[in-house]
Amino acid sequence: MSKINNIISVIKKIESDYLSMFKNIDFFSINAVTKDNLTSVTKYDLEATNFCIKYIKDYFPESNIWIEENQKILSENRNELTWIIDPLDGTASFTRGYPIWGIGIAVLFKNQPIYSCFIAPRANFNVHSFENTIFFNEIKINPMALTSISNIDTKTIFISSRLHKKINFSILKEYKLRNFGSTLYHLFMVALGKAESVLISSSYIWDLAAVFHLGNITNCKFYEYNSNIEISISKLLEIKNNKIDIILEYKKENLHEKK
């Protein structure tokens, strides 16, 4: 795509402001407000939302922007270029001073993912993927090196919070179950070959979208839990309220075939 260099410029500006915003943060002074959907929001979510929208509009004024903390902007533009952003995935962890939280950015062209980004400042975790290129902490990675987890010493499944109310964990007794507080962190870790899968109890489109392009490169997909039904980005875009209530599993396609 000819606009990819401008997309990179926008994301780099967002990244610079994001890292600056959290450089000297006092985690003991953070206050959060509970939203109608029972998730939390802080002034940092809102500040990140504002500069994301500003930079996107500066470079791509006709873009469609889906961003968690500003739903009004969803219906304003309908262009071939779409940005889906979670400005602070893992807000509950952030407010408690845990290190796993960050910003997730997906860029779509004609509803197909062309860019994946997740930046977690306190976890030293910075991933960008576009075209057939992956950068982790500014180091270029060969996608072929991420196709196997056979060299990892434990079988790991990431789980979302409150999932224990919906499934029987005894069927997963061969695995170590972990939750670090950020759905996007879990997803990117699987896409990078560091765990077998992620189980997600319920989510919104901005909780998932940022990983799609990276997953396309590393052969990872979403499925309805315990089924062969694939959940594509196109299916998610059709959900009018952005809420995905089914249990999802994200894993490498070859693992799904072996199941």
Secondary structure per residue as TSV (DSSP state, phi and psi in degrees):
chain	resnum	aa	ss	phi	psi
A	1	M	-	360.0	134.3
A	2	S	T	-68.9	-21.5
A	3	K	T	-88.7	4.6
A	4	I	H	-61.6	-35.4
A	5	N	H	-65.4	-37.1
A	6	N	H	-69.8	-36.0
A	7	I	H	-62.4	-44.1
A	8	I	H	-60.7	-41.5
A	9	S	H	-60.6	-43.8
A	10	V	H	-62.3	-46.8
A	11	I	H	-65.6	-36.0
A	12	K	H	-65.8	-37.3
A	13	K	H	-66.3	-43.5
A	14	I	H	-60.8	-45.0
A	15	E	H	-60.3	-43.2
A	16	S	H	-61.5	-47.2
A	17	D	H	-65.6	-37.1
A	18	Y	H	-64.8	-46.2
A	19	L	H	-65.5	-37.9
A	20	S	H	-65.5	-37.9
A	21	M	H	-62.4	-32.2
A	22	F	T	-105.6	10.0
A	23	K	T	-61.7	-44.4
A	24	N	T	-127.0	40.8
A	25	I	-	-73.1	142.4
A	26	D	-	-98.2	104.1
A	27	F	G	-70.1	-13.9
A	28	F	G	-86.0	-2.0
A	29	S	G	-112.8	9.2
A	30	I	-	-78.6	130.8
A	31	N	-	-117.0	138.5
A	32	A	-	-121.5	151.3
A	33	V	E	-117.0	139.1
A	34	T	E	-85.4	127.9
A	35	K	-	-86.1	176.3
A	36	D	T	-61.1	-30.9
A	37	N	T	-87.2	11.5
A	38	L	S	72.7	11.1
A	39	T	-	-93.9	168.3
A	40	S	E	-102.2	154.4
A	41	V	E	-140.5	143.8
A	42	T	-	-124.3	174.0
A	43	K	H	-64.6	-22.9
A	44	Y	H	-74.2	-37.0
A	45	D	H	-56.7	-45.5
A	46	L	H	-70.6	-39.4
A	47	E	H	-65.0	-43.0
A	48	A	H	-63.8	-39.0
A	49	T	H	-57.6	-43.8
A	50	N	H	-65.3	-44.6
A	51	F	H	-78.0	-24.8
A	52	C	H	-62.3	-48.0
A	53	I	H	-63.3	-41.5
A	54	K	H	-59.7	-51.4
A	55	Y	H	-66.3	-38.0
A	56	I	H	-64.9	-44.3
A	57	K	H	-67.3	-31.3
A	58	D	H	-62.5	-42.1
A	59	Y	H	-94.6	-37.4
A	60	F	-	-132.9	72.5
A	61	P	T	-62.4	-20.7
A	62	E	T	-97.5	6.0
A	63	S	-	-64.8	150.9
A	64	N	E	-87.6	130.0
A	65	I	E	-120.8	121.0
A	66	W	E	-110.8	111.1
A	67	I	E	-136.8	136.1
A	68	E	T	-55.2	-43.0
A	69	E	T	-93.6	12.4
A	70	N	-	-147.4	77.5
A	71	Q	G	-69.9	-23.0
A	72	K	G	-62.2	-27.0
A	73	I	G	-76.3	-11.3
A	74	L	G	-62.7	-35.4
A	75	S	G	-96.4	1.4
A	76	E	T	-77.2	-38.1
A	77	N	-	-128.1	144.6
A	78	R	-	-136.4	92.1
A	79	N	-	-122.6	172.5
A	80	E	S	-67.1	-23.2
A	81	L	E	-100.9	126.2
A	82	T	E	-127.4	134.4
A	83	W	E	-112.4	128.9
A	84	I	E	-121.3	119.4
A	85	I	E	-132.4	133.1
A	86	D	E	-107.8	106.4
A	87	P	E	-68.6	-21.9
A	88	L	E	-155.3	82.4
A	89	D	E	-76.6	126.7
A	90	G	T	95.2	35.7
A	91	T	H	-59.5	-38.4
A	92	A	H	-61.8	-40.3
A	93	S	H	-67.5	-41.2
A	94	F	H	-57.4	-46.6
A	95	T	H	-67.8	-20.6
A	96	R	T	-94.2	-2.0
A	97	G	T	84.6	11.3
A	98	Y	-	-73.8	155.0
A	99	P	S	-87.9	-10.7
A	100	I	-	-98.0	97.0
A	101	W	-	-165.6	160.8
A	102	G	E	172.8	-171.8
A	103	I	E	-104.4	134.5
A	104	G	E	-115.5	133.6
A	105	I	E	-131.3	127.2
A	106	A	E	-116.0	137.1
A	107	V	E	-118.3	129.8
A	108	L	E	-119.3	142.8
A	109	F	E	-120.6	119.2
A	110	K	T	53.4	42.5
A	111	N	T	67.2	15.4
A	112	Q	E	-113.1	132.5
A	113	P	E	-66.8	131.8
A	114	I	E	-123.5	-6.3
A	115	Y	E	-152.3	135.0
A	116	S	E	-121.9	139.0
A	117	C	E	-149.8	133.1
A	118	F	E	-142.3	126.3
A	119	I	E	-124.5	117.1
A	120	A	E	-118.0	95.4
A	121	P	G	-58.4	-43.7
A	122	R	G	-80.3	-12.2
A	123	A	G	-100.6	2.1
A	124	N	T	53.1	49.4
A	125	F	E	-130.9	112.5
A	126	N	E	-141.9	108.8
A	127	V	E	-123.8	133.7
A	128	H	E	-132.9	135.3
A	129	S	E	-138.2	138.3
A	130	F	E	-157.1	153.4
A	131	E	T	50.5	-124.1
A	132	N	T	-114.3	35.9
A	133	T	E	-120.3	137.0
A	134	I	E	-126.8	131.3
A	135	F	E	-118.1	128.7
A	136	F	E	-119.2	118.6
A	137	N	T	49.1	45.1
A	138	E	T	70.0	7.5
A	139	I	E	-104.3	127.7
A	140	K	E	-71.8	133.5
A	141	I	E	-116.5	139.2
A	142	N	-	-77.2	118.1
A	143	P	G	-55.3	-30.7
A	144	M	G	-64.9	-21.9
A	145	A	G	-78.0	-6.9
A	146	L	G	-108.1	12.2
A	147	T	S	-87.8	-8.4
A	148	S	-	-133.4	144.0
A	149	I	-	-115.8	18.7
A	150	S	T	-67.0	-18.1
A	151	N	T	-92.3	5.6
A	152	I	-	-92.9	138.1
A	153	D	S	-79.1	-16.4
A	154	T	S	-132.0	151.6
A	155	K	-	-87.1	122.2
A	156	T	E	-124.1	133.8
A	157	I	E	-122.6	128.1
A	158	F	E	-84.7	143.5
A	159	I	E	-129.5	149.6
A	160	S	-	-86.4	162.5
A	161	S	T	-66.6	149.6
A	162	R	T	66.8	7.4
A	163	L	G	-67.8	-24.7
A	164	H	G	-61.2	-18.2
A	165	K	G	-81.1	-10.9
A	166	K	T	-116.1	-24.8
A	167	I	S	-133.5	161.4
A	168	N	-	-90.5	110.9
A	169	F	G	-70.9	-13.0
A	170	S	G	-63.3	-24.8
A	171	I	G	-74.7	-8.1
A	172	L	G	-109.6	23.9
A	173	K	T	-65.9	-16.2
A	174	E	T	-81.0	-6.7
A	175	Y	S	-113.2	158.4
A	176	K	E	-92.0	127.9
A	177	L	E	-100.8	131.2
A	178	R	E	-136.5	149.9
A	179	N	-	-140.9	118.9
A	180	F	-	-102.9	3.2
A	181	G	S	95.1	-1.6
A	182	S	-	-135.7	116.5
A	183	T	H	-61.1	-41.8
A	184	L	H	-66.0	-37.7
A	185	Y	H	-60.3	-45.4
A	186	H	H	-57.7	-48.1
A	187	L	H	-62.5	-44.5
A	188	F	H	-66.5	-34.5
A	189	M	H	-64.5	-39.4
A	190	V	H	-66.6	-45.0
A	191	A	H	-62.8	-27.0
A	192	L	T	-89.8	5.0
A	193	G	T	83.0	22.2
A	194	K	S	-104.4	5.0
A	195	A	S	-162.1	162.4
A	196	E	S	-74.2	-45.0
A	197	S	E	-164.1	172.2
A	198	V	E	-125.1	135.6
A	199	L	E	-109.1	128.3
A	200	I	E	-125.1	122.1
A	201	S	S	-77.1	-46.6
A	202	S	S	-156.3	155.2
A	203	S	E	-163.4	174.7
A	204	Y	E	-117.3	164.1
A	205	I	H	-59.0	-34.9
A	206	W	H	-74.7	-12.5
A	207	D	H	-76.2	-16.8
A	208	L	H	-121.8	-31.7
A	209	A	G	-60.5	-35.4
A	210	A	G	-62.1	-22.1
A	211	V	G	-89.3	-10.0
A	212	F	H	-61.5	-45.1
A	213	H	H	-65.6	-44.2
A	214	L	H	-59.4	-42.1
A	215	G	H	-62.6	-34.7
A	216	N	H	-62.2	-36.9
A	217	I	H	-72.3	-38.6
A	218	T	H	-102.3	10.4
A	219	N	T	68.7	41.9
A	220	C	E	-111.8	145.4
A	221	K	E	-144.5	160.8
A	222	F	E	-93.1	140.7
A	223	Y	E	-134.2	154.1
A	224	E	E	-64.2	137.1
A	225	Y	T	-58.0	133.8
A	226	N	T	61.7	35.6
A	227	S	S	-149.7	172.8
A	228	N	S	-98.7	11.5
A	229	I	-	-82.4	113.2
A	230	E	E	-79.6	140.8
A	231	I	E	-109.3	104.5
A	232	S	-	-87.3	167.6
A	233	I	H	-62.7	-33.0
A	234	S	H	-62.6	-40.1
A	235	K	H	-65.3	-39.9
A	236	L	H	-65.4	-37.9
A	237	L	H	-66.9	-20.5
A	238	E	T	-82.0	-13.0
A	239	I	-	-76.7	116.0
A	240	K	T	-68.0	-36.7
A	241	N	T	-96.6	8.0
A	242	N	-	67.7	0.5
A	243	K	E	-96.2	126.3
A	244	I	E	-107.9	109.5
A	245	D	-	-93.9	-12.9
A	246	I	S	-78.7	156.6
A	247	I	-	-77.5	127.4
A	248	L	E	-110.0	152.1
A	249	E	E	-127.3	133.1
A	250	Y	E	-115.6	124.8
A	251	K	E	-159.5	168.7
A	252	K	E	-68.5	141.1
A	253	E	H	-60.0	-37.2
A	254	N	H	-67.3	-30.2
A	255	L	H	-67.4	-38.5
A	256	H	H	-62.4	-38.8
A	257	E	H	-66.6	-30.5
A	258	K	H	-79.2	-16.8
A	259	K	-	-64.4	360.0
